[in-house]
Amino acid sequence: MLTGAFFLGMPLPLIAIQILMVNLTTDGLPALALGVDPKAPDLMTRPPRHPQEKVFSRSVNTLLGVIAGYLTLVLVPLFIYYFYWNPAGLAGYDQVLVRAQTMVFVTLVLLEMVNAFNCRSDHLSLFSVGVLANRFLIVSAIISISFIVAVVQWPTVGRLFHTIPLSLADWLLAIFLSLALLPVGEGTKWWLRRSAQLKLGI
């Protein structure tokens, strides 16, 4: 995303402290919660991994590539829309830039929260492994999102993180774009399962 913005000659969609905050909120509690994720339902029926198969297998690399592509295709146009079209009609370059960066910041965090659920398995559907199976992940996601809401909507804290309060419409757009990652991930995993079945002649 940042590389794409650089080559397009745009201002940076995120500044350093926002990138740090994204890492803290997504790689903190949610990452720990994934470490205690319940075992996959197909664990005992799954064929053993080939000794020469890498950790980053074809399915993992494909899923990572699709997710990274989705993030880029969503966040870069989102920044362009808020920065160049300025839907709120804000006056002043700094105000417009900060609002655009805030939208990217919020949407990225929400996307990472959705992705934490989506990536509980690299081949099984989220609904197969159980949406509510990992209560620790649910609690950690709620805590992380609540923290981000405070960072954005509380002006005193927002000044520290270079954010500006967003409207309800902005939040709804960010939520919609983040939840849209679910069908993208589910579709990718379905295609991977189907490809594996065809390869085995099932």
C-alpha positions as CSV (number, residue, x, y, z in Angstrom):
1,M,0.0,0.0,0.0
2,L,2.7,2.5,1.0
3,T,4.8,1.5,-2.0
4,G,1.9,2.0,-4.3
5,A,1.2,5.4,-2.9
6,F,4.9,6.3,-3.3
7,F,5.0,5.3,-7.0
8,L,1.8,7.2,-7.6
9,G,3.3,10.3,-6.2
10,M,0.8,10.6,-3.4
11,P,1.4,11.6,0.3
12,L,1.9,8.7,2.6
13,P,-1.5,7.1,3.6
14,L,-0.1,6.3,7.1
15,I,2.6,8.0,9.2
16,A,5.1,6.1,11.4
17,I,3.2,6.3,14.6
18,Q,0.0,5.0,13.0
19,I,1.9,2.1,11.5
20,L,3.3,1.4,15.0
21,M,-0.2,1.5,16.4
22,V,-1.5,-0.9,13.7
23,N,1.3,-3.3,14.7
24,L,0.5,-3.0,18.4
25,T,-3.2,-3.6,18.0
26,T,-3.0,-6.4,15.5
27,D,0.1,-8.2,16.6
28,G,-0.6,-8.0,20.3
29,L,-3.7,-9.5,21.9
30,P,-5.1,-11.0,18.6
31,A,-1.8,-12.7,17.8
32,L,-1.6,-14.2,21.3
33,A,-5.2,-15.4,21.0
34,L,-4.5,-17.2,17.8
35,G,-1.8,-19.1,19.7
36,V,-4.5,-20.8,21.7
37,D,-6.8,-21.4,18.8
38,P,-8.8,-24.7,19.1
39,K,-7.6,-27.6,17.0
40,A,-8.9,-27.8,13.5
41,P,-11.9,-30.2,13.0
42,D,-10.1,-32.1,10.2
43,L,-6.8,-32.5,12.2
44,M,-7.0,-36.3,12.6
45,T,-8.3,-37.0,9.1
46,R,-5.9,-34.7,7.2
47,P,-3.1,-36.6,5.4
48,P,0.4,-36.0,6.8
49,R,2.4,-33.1,5.5
50,H,5.0,-34.0,2.9
51,P,8.5,-33.9,4.5
52,Q,9.8,-31.5,1.8
53,E,6.7,-29.2,2.0
54,K,7.6,-25.7,3.1
55,V,5.9,-23.9,5.9
56,F,4.7,-21.3,3.4
57,S,2.9,-23.8,1.2
58,R,1.1,-23.1,-2.0
59,S,-2.2,-22.6,-0.1
60,V,-0.6,-20.2,2.4
61,N,1.1,-18.2,-0.2
62,T,-2.0,-18.0,-2.3
63,L,-4.1,-16.8,0.6
64,L,-1.5,-14.3,1.7
65,G,-1.2,-13.0,-1.9
66,V,-5.0,-12.6,-2.3
67,I,-5.3,-10.8,1.1
68,A,-2.4,-8.5,0.3
69,G,-3.9,-7.7,-3.0
70,Y,-7.3,-6.9,-1.5
71,L,-5.8,-4.6,1.1
72,T,-3.9,-2.7,-1.7
73,L,-7.0,-2.5,-4.0
74,V,-9.1,-1.2,-1.1
75,L,-6.8,1.1,0.8
76,V,-5.1,3.0,-2.0
77,P,-8.4,4.0,-3.7
78,L,-9.9,4.8,-0.3
79,F,-7.0,7.2,0.4
80,I,-7.3,8.8,-3.1
81,Y,-11.1,9.3,-2.6
82,Y,-10.7,11.0,0.8
83,F,-7.7,13.0,-0.1
84,Y,-8.4,14.2,-3.7
85,W,-12.2,14.2,-3.7
86,N,-12.5,15.4,-0.1
87,P,-16.1,14.1,0.5
88,A,-16.5,16.0,3.8
89,G,-15.6,19.3,2.1
90,L,-12.9,20.1,4.7
91,A,-10.8,23.3,4.2
92,G,-7.1,23.2,4.3
93,Y,-4.5,20.6,3.0
94,D,-3.6,19.4,6.5
95,Q,-7.2,18.6,7.6
96,V,-8.0,16.8,4.4
97,L,-4.7,14.7,4.6
98,V,-5.3,13.8,8.2
99,R,-8.8,12.7,7.6
100,A,-7.7,10.6,4.6
101,Q,-4.9,9.0,6.7
102,T,-7.4,8.4,9.6
103,M,-9.7,6.5,7.3
104,V,-6.9,4.3,6.0
105,F,-5.7,3.7,9.5
106,V,-9.1,2.7,10.8
107,T,-9.9,0.5,7.8
108,L,-6.6,-1.2,8.0
109,V,-7.0,-2.1,11.6
110,L,-10.5,-3.4,11.0
111,L,-9.3,-5.4,8.0
112,E,-6.6,-6.9,10.2
113,M,-9.2,-7.9,12.8
114,V,-11.3,-9.6,10.2
115,N,-8.2,-11.3,8.7
116,A,-7.3,-12.7,12.2
117,F,-10.6,-14.7,12.0
118,N,-10.2,-15.5,8.3
119,C,-6.7,-16.9,8.7
120,R,-7.5,-19.3,11.5
121,S,-7.2,-22.0,8.8
122,D,-5.5,-21.7,5.5
123,H,-7.9,-24.1,3.8
124,L,-11.1,-24.6,6.0
125,S,-13.9,-22.1,6.0
126,L,-14.3,-19.9,9.0
127,F,-17.7,-21.4,9.5
128,S,-16.2,-24.9,9.6
129,V,-13.7,-24.1,12.3
130,G,-16.4,-22.1,14.3
131,V,-16.8,-18.3,14.2
132,L,-17.1,-18.2,18.0
133,A,-14.8,-21.1,18.8
134,N,-11.9,-18.9,20.0
135,R,-13.4,-16.7,22.7
136,F,-9.9,-15.2,23.4
137,L,-9.7,-13.9,19.9
138,I,-13.2,-12.4,20.1
139,V,-12.3,-10.6,23.4
140,S,-8.9,-9.4,22.0
141,A,-10.6,-8.1,18.9
142,I,-13.2,-6.1,20.9
143,I,-10.4,-4.7,23.1
144,S,-8.3,-3.7,20.1
145,I,-11.2,-2.1,18.2
146,S,-12.3,-0.2,21.3
147,F,-8.8,1.2,21.7
148,I,-8.8,2.3,18.1
149,V,-12.2,4.0,18.5
150,A,-10.8,5.9,21.5
151,V,-7.7,6.9,19.5
152,V,-9.8,8.2,16.7
153,Q,-12.8,9.7,18.4
154,W,-11.1,11.2,21.4
155,P,-9.5,14.4,20.1
156,T,-7.0,14.6,23.0
157,V,-5.6,11.2,22.2
158,G,-6.1,11.7,18.5
159,R,-3.6,14.5,18.4
160,L,-0.9,12.2,19.6
161,F,-1.6,9.7,16.8
162,H,-2.4,12.3,14.0
163,T,-6.0,11.3,13.7
164,I,-9.3,13.2,13.4
165,P,-12.8,12.1,14.6
166,L,-14.8,10.3,11.8
167,S,-18.5,10.4,11.1
168,L,-20.8,7.5,11.4
169,A,-20.8,7.2,7.6
170,D,-17.0,6.9,7.6
171,W,-17.1,4.2,10.2
172,L,-19.8,2.3,8.3
173,L,-17.8,2.4,5.1
174,A,-14.7,1.2,7.0
175,I,-16.7,-1.7,8.5
176,F,-18.2,-2.6,5.1
177,L,-14.8,-2.7,3.4
178,S,-13.3,-4.8,6.2
179,L,-16.1,-7.3,6.3
180,A,-15.9,-7.7,2.5
181,L,-12.6,-9.4,3.1
182,L,-14.5,-12.4,4.5
183,P,-16.1,-13.6,1.2
184,V,-12.8,-12.9,-0.6
185,G,-11.0,-15.2,1.9
186,E,-13.7,-17.8,1.9
187,G,-13.8,-17.8,-1.9
188,T,-10.0,-18.3,-2.1
189,K,-10.1,-21.2,0.4
190,W,-12.9,-22.8,-1.5
191,W,-10.9,-22.6,-4.7
192,L,-7.8,-24.1,-3.0
193,R,-9.9,-27.0,-1.6
194,R,-11.5,-27.6,-5.0
195,S,-8.1,-27.5,-6.7
196,A,-6.7,-30.0,-4.2
197,Q,-9.7,-32.3,-4.8
198,L,-9.3,-32.1,-8.6
199,K,-5.6,-32.9,-8.2
200,L,-6.5,-36.0,-6.2
201,G,-9.2,-37.0,-8.6
202,I,-12.0,-36.6,-6.0
